């Protein structure tokens, strides 16, 4: 399967303009054919998740972070520092939605990734550890 250049451009536009409309199955199947710029889209969608969060729409933020996570995992794999950033944000939303057990599981995932790649003293690792500690 080869993604044409026109197909790649269309996918990039959809990912930026309507990321929730990209089927996760498309992202998960044939990820090696997805354009490199999709990684930047995952970061953009993650950043856009902060908008509904700032407006108090935690469910809307959760959907955006879940979409960013799907794109990030499809692009980088589940064990990457950029994915851990999204995972951490999703943990914060779960905490805000009153799901401390879900938040703990998510924060532990982000902590494992950051510790592995960035070390225990990196600011991102420390932030996630603090998020995890705040649940206790």
Residue pairs with C-beta under 8 A, 6 or more apart in sequence:
1 30
1 33
2 33
3 11
3 30
3 33
3 34
3 35
8 34
8 35
11 22
11 26
11 34
11 35
11 38
12 35
12 37
12 38
12 41
14 21
14 22
15 22
15 38
15 41
15 45
15 71
16 41
16 44
19 41
19 45
19 48
19 64
19 67
19 68
19 71
20 63
20 64
20 67
22 67
22 71
24 70
24 74
27 34
27 70
27 71
27 73
27 74
28 70
28 74
31 74
31 75
34 74
34 75
38 71
38 74
38 75
39 72
39 75
39 76
39 82
41 71
42 68
42 71
42 72
42 75
42 76
42 82
42 86
43 68
43 82
45 64
45 67
45 68
45 71
46 64
46 65
46 68
46 72
46 85
46 86
46 89
48 64
49 61
49 64
49 65
49 68
49 89
49 93
50 61
50 89
51 61
51 64
52 58
52 59
52 60
52 61
52 64
53 60
53 61
53 93
53 96
58 93
58 96
58 97
59 97
61 93
62 90
62 93
62 94
62 97
65 86
65 89
65 90
65 93
66 90
68 86
68 89
69 83
69 86
69 87
69 90
72 80
72 82
72 83
72 86
73 83
76 82
76 83
77 83
79 113
79 116
80 113
80 117
81 113
81 114
81 117
81 118
81 124
83 113
84 109
84 110
84 113
84 114
84 117
84 124
84 128
85 110
85 124
87 106
87 107
87 109
87 110
87 113
88 106
88 107
88 110
88 124
88 127
88 128
88 131
90 106
91 102
91 103
91 104
91 106
91 107
91 110
91 128
91 131
92 103
92 131
94 100
94 102
94 103
94 106
95 103
95 131
95 134
95 135
100 135
103 131
103 135
104 132
104 135
107 128
107 131
107 132
107 135
108 132
110 128
111 125
111 128
111 129
111 132
114 122
114 124
114 125
114 128
115 125
118 124
118 125
119 125
120 126
